[in-house]
Amino acid sequence: MEESQFQNLSLRIKHTPASLTRRYVLALSLIALLTVVGQILMQYSFSTQDLDSNTINLAGRQRMLCTAISKDALAVLAAPDPSIRRQALTKLRDHLGVWVRTHEGLLKGDRELRLSGRNSPEIMRLFDRLESSRSEVVAQAEALLASADRDPSDHATPRRVMRLLRVSDEAISWIDRIVGRYALEARQRLNRAKTISVILAATILLVLCLEVLVIFRPAVGTLSRYISELAASTEQMHELSIRDGLTGLYNRRYFDQLLAAEWQRAVREKQPLSLIMFDVDYFKLFNDTYGHQAGDEVLARIAGTARDTLRRPADVVARYGGEEFIALLPGTDLGGAAFLAEKVRAEVETLAIEHPSSRAAPMVTVSLGVAAIRPTPEDRSSQLLRQVDEAMYEAKRRGRNRVDTAPSS
């Protein structure tokens, strides 16, 4: 009997190290699996956030393109001579082409524009509601182009332009809802990824604690490293959600949040608030000449120049969509903002990036609009955005590579 008990004890002692090793290997394997899953999730989240930011930027640009189509149609109607009329028709044709292509990309996907075409049922419902007004804008614009080619004095032109203006307002309203829905779903995906990351971190923490309690192995170092990496990854994910992937500037969604906050502060403190909006002159021609990769490099350099020029702690520079940028200058009046805008224009010109296709200068240039306001509780930030947009288009209309200011509010 004693011999049998001794043998059993010997067997237990003999197999205990193997059992502990198996448990240790199992625990480490589980930690490794969870870590790999976490990293895959992080990479997927980064990729998704980048695609979401691009989709939101391009969807937001659709609003500006629709406005540009309306302005081009008015320019065709009001053109004093055939030369200006032809220029307006060319702009209308170009803006309409980009608008239609981007719409198709948002619906069906476009590899070059980095659009997946994977939309939720709610977004597809909004696109269905947009379709009637969008189709009417396209139809009226194409009819205007066709009639202008055949007969510049076509008496139906004013009627087509007025119809286009009416339906474009409805289209813009639906586009705004689509952009808002894209932004909402992007935030929801980000929040889900953060929740899963926290669950993974908690699971790994539990496994590590069990490993320490069961087999007395130190796991503090592993835990500390993972928590640090998780914190860094979470911060990186947050940065990616508010930054434009190409330029490193804030994206449009985050800029709108900053503008709302600064607007409320300016109202409380009765301080001025200025905006500078600018885009690259004849950027489409630059892309056609040098390719989209060279165009991306130009956007990145201009973004860096604007960021270095507007470097006060409170100043914010963001990519507003496509080749368009916007700067928020709290506590700056119209004169100060115009001075800074001219400085940005000159610094971009100093880059001396060749652009032989430009009709403004032999190098890459920008056209800038400036608007300022000392807001009251009755004012709305949309007023200032509309003013700075109109000022920028006035700079483009008056020859580009210049700064134009909106009337002081």
LINNORNOR-V667271 format. One record per run of one state. SS is the DSSP state (helix for helix, strand for strand, loop for the rest). FROM is the first residue (numbers start at 0). TO is the last residue. Records with the same first field share a line. If there is no record, write none. Layout:
BEGIN
SS->FROM-TO ; FROM-TO
END
This chain:
BEGIN
loop->0-0 ; 78-80 ; 108-108 ; 110-113 ; 115-119 ; 150-155 ; 215-218 ; 243-248 ; 250-250 ; 269-271 ; 280-281 ; 290-290 ; 309-314 ; 321-322 ; 330-332 ; 350-352 ; 354-361 ; 363-364 ; 373-379 ; 397-401 ; 405-408
helix->1-77 ; 81-107 ; 120-149 ; 156-214 ; 219-241 ; 251-268 ; 282-289 ; 291-308 ; 333-349 ; 380-396
strand->109-109 ; 114-114 ; 242-242 ; 249-249 ; 272-279 ; 315-320 ; 323-329 ; 353-353 ; 362-362 ; 365-372 ; 402-404
END
